[in-house]
Amino acid sequence: MFGTTVVTSLLGVAFWWLAAHDFSKHSVGVAAAAVGAMTLLGFMSTFGLGTLLMGELPRLESGHRSMINAALAISAPAGMLVGILFAVIAPEVSSNFEPIAESWITVLAFSVGVGLTALGLVLDQALIGLLRGSLQLRRNAVFSGVKLIALMPIAALVSDAGPAWIYSAWTAGIAASLFVMTRFYRHRGDDPLRPNFVPLKEMRLSAASHHAFNVALQIPALAMPVLVVGLVSAEANASFYIAWMIAGMVAMVPISLATVLYPIGSRDRTRMTQGLKLTLAIAFSLGILANLILLPGAVPILEVFGSSYADQGAATLHILLLGVFPLTFKTLYVSVHRVQRKLGSALPIVWGGTILELVGAVLGSKLGNGLSGIAWGWLAAVYIEGIVMARDVLKAVRAPAGPETAEALETKQIVEAESPGWIKT
Protein backbone atom coordinates (compact mmCIF):
# COMPACT_ATOMS: atom_id res chain seq x y z
CA MET A 1 0.00 0.00 0.00
CA PHE A 2 2.89 2.37 0.71
CA GLY A 3 4.41 1.55 -2.68
CA THR A 4 1.03 2.20 -4.30
CA THR A 5 0.83 5.56 -2.55
CA VAL A 6 4.29 6.57 -3.79
CA VAL A 7 3.71 5.48 -7.39
CA THR A 8 0.22 6.93 -7.75
CA SER A 9 1.25 10.16 -6.04
CA LEU A 10 4.33 10.78 -8.19
CA LEU A 11 2.56 9.93 -11.44
CA GLY A 12 -0.47 11.86 -10.21
CA VAL A 13 1.69 14.95 -9.75
CA ALA A 14 3.00 14.49 -13.30
CA PHE A 15 -0.57 14.13 -14.59
CA TRP A 16 -1.78 17.35 -12.99
CA TRP A 17 1.44 19.17 -13.92
CA LEU A 18 0.77 18.35 -17.57
CA ALA A 19 -2.84 19.42 -17.19
CA ALA A 20 -1.84 22.68 -15.50
CA HIS A 21 0.58 23.58 -18.32
CA ASP A 22 -1.55 22.58 -21.32
CA PHE A 23 -5.13 23.27 -20.21
CA SER A 24 -6.83 26.39 -18.92
CA LYS A 25 -7.02 26.86 -15.17
CA HIS A 26 -10.82 26.70 -15.39
CA SER A 27 -10.65 23.30 -17.12
CA VAL A 28 -8.18 22.00 -14.53
CA GLY A 29 -10.40 23.20 -11.68
CA VAL A 30 -13.55 21.61 -13.10
CA ALA A 31 -11.71 18.39 -13.97
CA ALA A 32 -10.23 18.18 -10.46
CA ALA A 33 -13.71 18.57 -8.97
CA ALA A 34 -15.06 15.96 -11.43
CA VAL A 35 -12.34 13.48 -10.48
CA GLY A 36 -13.06 14.11 -6.80
CA ALA A 37 -16.77 13.57 -7.40
CA MET A 38 -16.01 10.47 -9.49
CA THR A 39 -13.96 8.96 -6.67
CA LEU A 40 -16.48 9.91 -3.97
CA LEU A 41 -19.40 8.46 -5.93
CA GLY A 42 -17.32 5.36 -6.63
CA PHE A 43 -16.76 4.88 -2.89
CA MET A 44 -20.46 5.32 -2.24
CA SER A 45 -21.24 2.68 -4.87
CA THR A 46 -19.08 0.01 -3.22
CA PHE A 47 -21.73 -0.32 -0.46
CA GLY A 48 -18.97 -1.31 1.97
CA LEU A 49 -18.35 -4.57 0.08
CA GLY A 50 -14.63 -3.90 -0.44
CA THR A 51 -14.04 -3.34 3.27
CA LEU A 52 -16.19 -6.37 4.09
CA LEU A 53 -14.08 -8.53 1.77
CA MET A 54 -10.87 -7.16 3.26
CA GLY A 55 -11.87 -8.51 6.67
CA GLU A 56 -13.70 -11.69 5.60
CA LEU A 57 -11.54 -13.12 2.79
CA PRO A 58 -8.63 -13.92 5.16
CA ARG A 59 -11.03 -16.20 7.06
CA LEU A 60 -12.00 -18.25 3.98
CA GLU A 61 -10.10 -21.24 2.66
CA SER A 62 -11.67 -21.04 -0.84
CA GLY A 63 -14.30 -19.22 -2.88
CA HIS A 64 -12.40 -15.94 -2.90
CA ARG A 65 -12.92 -15.06 -6.58
CA SER A 66 -16.60 -15.96 -6.68
CA MET A 67 -17.21 -13.71 -3.68
CA ILE A 68 -15.15 -10.89 -5.20
CA ASN A 69 -17.01 -11.18 -8.51
CA ALA A 70 -20.36 -10.92 -6.75
CA ALA A 71 -19.23 -7.67 -5.11
CA LEU A 72 -18.00 -6.34 -8.47
CA ALA A 73 -21.30 -7.24 -10.16
CA ILE A 74 -23.10 -5.06 -7.61
CA SER A 75 -20.72 -2.11 -7.36
CA ALA A 76 -19.85 -1.35 -11.00
CA PRO A 77 -23.43 -1.00 -12.39
CA ALA A 78 -24.47 0.97 -9.31
CA GLY A 79 -21.55 3.33 -9.89
CA MET A 80 -22.55 3.98 -13.48
CA LEU A 81 -26.13 4.75 -12.48
CA VAL A 82 -25.03 7.15 -9.72
CA GLY A 83 -22.61 8.79 -12.15
CA ILE A 84 -25.37 9.49 -14.67
CA LEU A 85 -27.59 11.00 -11.97
CA PHE A 86 -24.77 13.25 -10.76
CA ALA A 87 -23.95 14.41 -14.29
CA VAL A 88 -27.57 15.42 -14.79
CA ILE A 89 -28.17 17.05 -11.38
CA ALA A 90 -24.82 18.76 -10.62
CA PRO A 91 -25.06 21.43 -13.38
CA GLU A 92 -28.41 22.50 -11.90
CA VAL A 93 -26.71 23.13 -8.55
CA SER A 94 -23.59 24.89 -9.89
CA SER A 95 -22.95 26.16 -13.41
CA ASN A 96 -19.28 25.19 -13.01
CA PHE A 97 -20.33 21.56 -13.56
CA GLU A 98 -22.03 22.23 -16.91
CA PRO A 99 -19.07 20.77 -18.91
CA ILE A 100 -19.86 17.32 -17.41
CA ALA A 101 -23.32 17.37 -19.02
CA GLU A 102 -22.17 19.06 -22.23
CA SER A 103 -23.04 16.01 -24.36
CA TRP A 104 -23.96 12.36 -24.01
CA ILE A 105 -20.27 11.53 -24.53
CA THR A 106 -19.12 13.62 -21.55
CA VAL A 107 -21.88 12.10 -19.41
CA LEU A 108 -20.90 8.58 -20.52
CA ALA A 109 -17.20 9.20 -19.81
CA PHE A 110 -18.02 10.45 -16.32
CA SER A 111 -20.50 7.66 -15.46
CA VAL A 112 -18.19 4.91 -16.76
CA GLY A 113 -15.42 6.48 -14.68
CA VAL A 114 -17.57 6.25 -11.56
CA GLY A 115 -18.45 2.61 -12.27
CA LEU A 116 -14.83 1.64 -12.91
CA THR A 117 -13.71 3.54 -9.81
CA ALA A 118 -16.13 1.51 -7.68
CA LEU A 119 -14.91 -1.70 -9.28
CA GLY A 120 -11.25 -0.79 -8.74
CA LEU A 121 -11.80 0.15 -5.11
CA VAL A 122 -13.47 -3.17 -4.33
CA LEU A 123 -10.66 -5.06 -6.07
CA ASP A 124 -7.93 -3.17 -4.23
CA GLN A 125 -9.45 -3.80 -0.81
CA ALA A 126 -10.05 -7.48 -1.62
CA LEU A 127 -6.40 -7.88 -2.68
CA ILE A 128 -5.21 -6.28 0.56
CA GLY A 129 -7.42 -8.72 2.48
CA LEU A 130 -5.76 -11.60 0.61
CA LEU A 131 -2.31 -10.11 1.35
CA ARG A 132 -1.77 -9.67 -2.40
CA GLY A 133 -0.51 -6.11 -2.10
CA SER A 134 1.97 -6.54 -4.97
CA LEU A 135 -0.89 -7.16 -7.38
CA GLN A 136 -2.71 -4.11 -6.09
CA LEU A 137 0.49 -2.10 -6.60
CA ARG A 138 0.81 -3.25 -10.23
CA ARG A 139 -2.80 -2.39 -10.99
CA ASN A 140 -2.47 1.11 -9.62
CA ALA A 141 0.89 1.63 -11.34
CA VAL A 142 -0.70 0.77 -14.69
CA PHE A 143 -3.65 3.04 -13.91
CA SER A 144 -1.39 6.00 -13.07
CA GLY A 145 0.90 5.44 -16.05
CA VAL A 146 -1.84 4.95 -18.66
CA LYS A 147 -3.83 8.01 -17.59
CA LEU A 148 -0.68 10.13 -17.93
CA ILE A 149 0.17 8.66 -21.34
CA ALA A 150 -3.45 9.13 -22.49
CA LEU A 151 -3.35 12.81 -21.55
CA MET A 152 -0.19 13.54 -23.56
CA PRO A 153 -1.66 13.33 -27.11
CA ILE A 154 -4.75 15.22 -25.92
CA ALA A 155 -2.58 18.04 -24.62
CA ALA A 156 -0.54 18.09 -27.82
CA LEU A 157 -3.25 17.69 -30.46
CA VAL A 158 -6.56 18.99 -29.07
CA SER A 159 -6.88 22.77 -29.02
CA ASP A 160 -9.03 24.34 -26.28
CA ALA A 161 -9.64 20.93 -24.73
CA GLY A 162 -12.22 21.06 -21.96
CA PRO A 163 -12.28 19.28 -18.58
CA ALA A 164 -14.00 16.19 -20.04
CA TRP A 165 -10.79 15.32 -21.86
CA ILE A 166 -8.89 15.29 -18.55
CA TYR A 167 -11.27 13.04 -16.63
CA SER A 168 -11.70 10.82 -19.71
CA ALA A 169 -7.96 10.11 -19.60
CA TRP A 170 -8.44 9.22 -15.93
CA THR A 171 -11.21 6.78 -16.86
CA ALA A 172 -9.06 5.20 -19.58
CA GLY A 173 -6.33 4.56 -17.01
CA ILE A 174 -8.68 2.66 -14.71
CA ALA A 175 -9.98 0.53 -17.60
CA ALA A 176 -6.47 -0.38 -18.75
CA SER A 177 -5.37 -1.29 -15.22
CA LEU A 178 -7.95 -4.09 -15.01
CA PHE A 179 -5.92 -6.19 -17.49
CA VAL A 180 -3.43 -6.73 -14.66
CA MET A 181 -6.04 -8.94 -13.01
CA THR A 182 -6.05 -11.55 -15.82
CA ARG A 183 -3.33 -13.63 -14.16
CA PHE A 184 -5.16 -13.52 -10.83
CA TYR A 185 -8.25 -15.00 -12.47
CA ARG A 186 -6.41 -17.37 -14.82
CA HIS A 187 -4.47 -19.13 -12.01
CA ARG A 188 -7.44 -19.76 -9.77
CA GLY A 189 -7.18 -23.52 -9.18
CA ASP A 190 -10.54 -24.88 -8.01
CA ASP A 191 -11.84 -21.42 -7.11
CA PRO A 192 -15.03 -20.85 -9.19
CA LEU A 193 -15.61 -17.56 -11.04
CA ARG A 194 -19.39 -17.55 -10.94
CA PRO A 195 -20.52 -14.77 -8.59
CA ASN A 196 -21.63 -16.06 -5.22
CA PHE A 197 -24.11 -13.57 -3.75
CA VAL A 198 -25.17 -15.76 -0.81
CA PRO A 199 -22.43 -14.78 1.69
CA LEU A 200 -22.77 -11.12 0.77
CA LYS A 201 -26.51 -11.31 1.40
CA GLU A 202 -25.91 -12.95 4.78
CA MET A 203 -23.42 -10.24 5.76
CA ARG A 204 -25.35 -7.30 4.33
CA LEU A 205 -25.77 -5.62 7.73
CA SER A 206 -22.03 -5.79 8.35
CA ALA A 207 -21.40 -4.41 4.86
CA ALA A 208 -23.84 -1.58 5.55
CA SER A 209 -21.96 -0.69 8.74
CA HIS A 210 -18.64 -0.64 6.89
CA HIS A 211 -20.22 1.42 4.12
CA ALA A 212 -21.49 4.01 6.57
CA PHE A 213 -17.94 4.28 7.91
CA ASN A 214 -16.36 4.47 4.46
CA VAL A 215 -18.67 7.19 3.19
CA ALA A 216 -18.14 9.25 6.33
CA LEU A 217 -14.36 8.92 5.99
CA GLN A 218 -14.22 9.71 2.29
CA ILE A 219 -16.70 12.56 2.03
CA PRO A 220 -14.34 15.24 3.44
CA ALA A 221 -11.34 13.98 1.47
CA LEU A 222 -13.14 13.83 -1.85
CA ALA A 223 -15.81 16.50 -1.45
CA MET A 224 -13.48 19.36 -0.49
CA PRO A 225 -12.46 20.16 -4.11
CA VAL A 226 -16.12 20.03 -5.13
CA LEU A 227 -16.94 22.35 -2.22
CA VAL A 228 -14.23 24.83 -3.23
CA VAL A 229 -15.68 25.07 -6.75
CA GLY A 230 -19.05 26.05 -5.27
CA LEU A 231 -17.71 28.34 -2.54
CA VAL A 232 -14.96 30.13 -4.48
CA SER A 233 -14.36 29.30 -8.16
CA ALA A 234 -13.05 26.65 -10.53
CA GLU A 235 -9.82 28.63 -10.98
CA ALA A 236 -9.21 28.74 -7.22
CA ASN A 237 -9.95 25.03 -6.98
CA ALA A 238 -7.12 24.29 -9.41
CA SER A 239 -4.64 25.68 -6.84
CA PHE A 240 -6.47 24.12 -3.91
CA TYR A 241 -6.54 20.68 -5.52
CA ILE A 242 -2.77 20.62 -6.06
CA ALA A 243 -2.16 21.65 -2.41
CA TRP A 244 -4.75 19.10 -1.25
CA MET A 245 -3.06 16.39 -3.32
CA ILE A 246 0.42 17.11 -1.89
CA ALA A 247 -0.90 17.14 1.68
CA GLY A 248 -2.76 13.91 0.90
CA MET A 249 0.50 12.22 -0.09
CA VAL A 250 1.77 12.72 3.46
CA ALA A 251 -1.52 11.64 5.06
CA MET A 252 -1.69 8.46 2.95
CA VAL A 253 1.18 6.89 4.92
CA PRO A 254 -0.73 6.56 8.22
CA ILE A 255 -3.91 5.76 6.27
CA SER A 256 -2.17 2.87 4.49
CA LEU A 257 -0.71 1.50 7.70
CA ALA A 258 -4.03 1.78 9.53
CA THR A 259 -5.87 0.06 6.66
CA VAL A 260 -3.56 -2.96 6.75
CA LEU A 261 -4.07 -3.25 10.51
CA TYR A 262 -7.68 -4.29 9.87
CA PRO A 263 -7.07 -7.60 8.03
CA ILE A 264 -4.13 -8.38 10.32
CA GLY A 265 -6.15 -7.61 13.43
CA SER A 266 -9.03 -9.69 12.08
CA ARG A 267 -6.79 -12.76 12.33
CA ASP A 268 -5.20 -11.91 15.68
CA ARG A 269 -6.17 -8.88 17.75
CA THR A 270 -3.10 -9.22 19.97
CA ARG A 271 -0.92 -7.95 17.10
CA MET A 272 -2.82 -4.65 16.99
CA THR A 273 -0.80 -3.03 19.79
CA GLN A 274 2.51 -3.34 17.95
CA GLY A 275 0.93 -2.07 14.74
CA LEU A 276 -0.65 0.93 16.47
CA LYS A 277 2.65 1.96 18.07
CA LEU A 278 4.49 1.61 14.76
CA THR A 279 1.89 3.64 12.88
CA LEU A 280 1.93 6.46 15.44
CA ALA A 281 5.73 6.63 15.43
CA ILE A 282 5.99 6.69 11.63
CA ALA A 283 3.08 9.10 11.10
CA PHE A 284 4.24 11.70 13.62
CA SER A 285 7.89 11.50 12.51
CA LEU A 286 6.90 11.87 8.87
CA GLY A 287 4.43 14.66 9.69
CA ILE A 288 7.07 16.72 11.49
CA LEU A 289 9.60 16.14 8.71
CA ALA A 290 7.12 17.04 5.95
CA ASN A 291 6.10 20.26 7.68
CA LEU A 292 9.72 21.31 8.18
CA ILE A 293 10.60 20.58 4.54
CA LEU A 294 7.55 22.22 3.00
CA LEU A 295 7.67 25.31 5.19
CA PRO A 296 10.29 26.80 2.83
CA GLY A 297 9.59 24.35 -0.01
CA ALA A 298 5.88 24.89 -0.69
CA VAL A 299 6.35 27.86 -3.01
CA PRO A 300 9.03 26.31 -5.28
CA ILE A 301 7.11 23.03 -5.46
CA LEU A 302 3.85 24.73 -6.44
CA GLU A 303 5.67 26.99 -8.92
CA VAL A 304 6.35 23.83 -10.94
CA PHE A 305 2.65 23.94 -11.85
CA GLY A 306 2.71 27.71 -12.49
CA SER A 307 3.26 30.93 -10.58
CA SER A 308 -0.47 31.44 -9.99
CA TYR A 309 -0.66 28.01 -8.30
CA ALA A 310 2.07 29.06 -5.87
CA ASP A 311 0.49 32.45 -5.20
CA GLN A 312 -2.87 30.93 -4.30
CA GLY A 313 -1.87 27.57 -2.87
CA ALA A 314 1.31 27.96 -0.76
CA ALA A 315 -0.38 29.26 2.39
CA THR A 316 -3.16 26.70 1.96
CA LEU A 317 -0.62 23.85 1.73
CA HIS A 318 1.09 24.97 4.94
CA ILE A 319 -2.24 24.85 6.78
CA LEU A 320 -3.38 21.51 5.33
CA LEU A 321 -0.11 19.78 6.25
CA LEU A 322 -0.79 20.40 9.94
CA GLY A 323 -3.77 18.05 9.61
CA VAL A 324 -1.63 14.89 9.32
CA PHE A 325 -1.43 14.53 13.13
CA PRO A 326 -5.16 14.44 13.98
CA LEU A 327 -5.87 12.44 10.81
CA THR A 328 -3.53 9.73 12.12
CA PHE A 329 -5.70 9.31 15.22
CA LYS A 330 -8.83 9.36 13.06
CA THR A 331 -7.70 6.52 10.78
CA LEU A 332 -6.44 4.42 13.69
CA TYR A 333 -9.68 5.01 15.59
CA VAL A 334 -11.62 3.48 12.71
CA SER A 335 -9.27 0.48 12.41
CA VAL A 336 -9.48 -0.24 16.16
CA HIS A 337 -13.28 -0.23 16.08
CA ARG A 338 -13.39 -2.38 12.92
CA VAL A 339 -11.22 -5.04 14.56
CA GLN A 340 -13.15 -4.88 17.82
CA ARG A 341 -16.44 -5.15 15.88
CA LYS A 342 -17.75 -2.03 17.63
CA LEU A 343 -18.81 -0.03 14.60
CA GLY A 344 -22.16 1.01 16.05
CA SER A 345 -20.71 3.00 18.94
CA ALA A 346 -18.12 4.72 16.73
CA LEU A 347 -20.39 5.56 13.79
CA PRO A 348 -22.04 8.68 15.33
CA ILE A 349 -18.61 10.08 16.24
CA VAL A 350 -17.19 9.48 12.74
CA TRP A 351 -20.22 11.02 11.04
CA GLY A 352 -20.17 13.91 13.50
CA GLY A 353 -16.56 14.56 12.52
CA THR A 354 -17.43 14.44 8.83
CA ILE A 355 -20.18 17.02 9.22
CA LEU A 356 -17.86 19.14 11.38
CA GLU A 357 -15.16 19.18 8.67
CA LEU A 358 -17.58 20.30 5.97
CA VAL A 359 -19.21 22.91 8.22
CA GLY A 360 -15.76 24.12 9.27
CA ALA A 361 -14.73 24.58 5.63
CA VAL A 362 -17.91 26.51 4.83
CA LEU A 363 -17.58 28.74 7.90
CA GLY A 364 -13.92 29.26 7.14
CA SER A 365 -14.76 30.48 3.64
CA LYS A 366 -17.23 32.99 5.11
CA LEU A 367 -15.03 34.23 7.94
CA GLY A 368 -11.59 33.86 6.37
CA ASN A 369 -9.85 34.81 3.16
CA GLY A 370 -10.76 32.43 0.33
CA LEU A 371 -8.73 29.21 0.25
CA SER A 372 -6.84 29.92 3.47
CA GLY A 373 -10.13 30.42 5.32
CA ILE A 374 -11.44 27.08 4.04
CA ALA A 375 -8.20 25.36 5.09
CA TRP A 376 -8.26 26.87 8.60
CA GLY A 377 -11.90 25.89 9.08
CA TRP A 378 -11.18 22.32 8.02
CA LEU A 379 -8.06 22.13 10.21
CA ALA A 380 -9.93 23.28 13.32
CA ALA A 381 -12.51 20.55 12.70
CA VAL A 382 -10.00 17.71 12.30
CA TYR A 383 -8.18 18.72 15.49
CA ILE A 384 -11.45 18.49 17.40
CA GLU A 385 -11.94 15.02 15.87
CA GLY A 386 -8.40 13.99 16.75
CA ILE A 387 -8.79 15.00 20.40
CA VAL A 388 -12.05 13.06 20.71
CA MET A 389 -10.79 9.93 18.92
CA ALA A 390 -7.32 9.79 20.47
CA ARG A 391 -8.75 8.39 23.72
CA ASP A 392 -9.78 5.04 22.21
CA VAL A 393 -6.58 4.75 20.18
CA LEU A 394 -4.32 5.34 23.19
CA LYS A 395 -6.41 2.92 25.21
CA ALA A 396 -5.81 0.24 22.54
CA VAL A 397 -2.09 1.07 22.52
CA ARG A 398 -1.88 0.51 26.29
CA ALA A 399 -3.82 -2.77 26.08
CA PRO A 400 -1.68 -5.75 27.19
CA ALA A 401 -0.45 -7.91 24.30
CA GLY A 402 -1.26 -11.61 24.57
CA PRO A 403 0.50 -14.55 22.86
CA GLU A 404 0.10 -14.98 19.13
CA THR A 405 -2.50 -17.49 18.04
CA ALA A 406 -1.53 -20.45 15.90
CA GLU A 407 -3.40 -18.89 12.98
CA ALA A 408 -1.49 -15.64 13.43
CA LEU A 409 1.85 -17.45 13.54
CA GLU A 410 0.97 -19.35 10.37
CA THR A 411 0.00 -16.11 8.62
CA LYS A 412 3.22 -14.44 9.75
CA GLN A 413 5.28 -17.33 8.37
CA ILE A 414 3.47 -17.17 5.03
CA VAL A 415 3.99 -13.42 4.72
CA GLU A 416 7.68 -13.68 5.61
CA ALA A 417 8.21 -16.56 3.16
CA GLU A 418 6.59 -14.65 0.28
CA SER A 419 8.17 -11.25 1.03
CA PRO A 420 11.24 -10.04 -0.90
CA GLY A 421 14.47 -9.92 1.11
CA TRP A 422 14.56 -6.13 1.39
CA ILE A 423 11.08 -6.12 2.99
CA LYS A 424 12.20 -8.69 5.60
CA THR A 425 15.21 -6.49 6.36
Buried (B, 14 or more C-beta within 10 A) or exposed (E): BBBBBBBBBEBBBBBBBBBBEBBBBBBBBBBBBBBBBBBBBBBBBBBBBBBBBBBBBBEEEEBBBBBBBBBBBBBBBBBBBBBBEBBEEBBEEBEBBEBBBBEEEBBBBBBBBBBBBBBBBBBBBBBBBBBBBBBBBBBBBBBBBBBBBBBEEBBEEEEEBBBBBBBBBBBBBBBBBBEBBEEBEEEBEEBBEEBBBEBBEEBBEBBBBBBBBBBBBBBBBBBBBBBBBBBBBBBBBBBBBBBBBBBBBBBBBBBBBBBBBBBBBBBBBBBBBEBBEEBBEBBBEBBEEBBEEBEEEBBEBBBEBBEBBBEBBBBBBBBBBBBBBBBBBBBBBBBBBBBBEEBEEBBEBBBBBBEBBBEBBBBBBEEBEBBBBBBBBBBBBBBBBBEBBBEBBBEBBEBEEEEBBEEBEEBBEEBEEEBEEEEEE
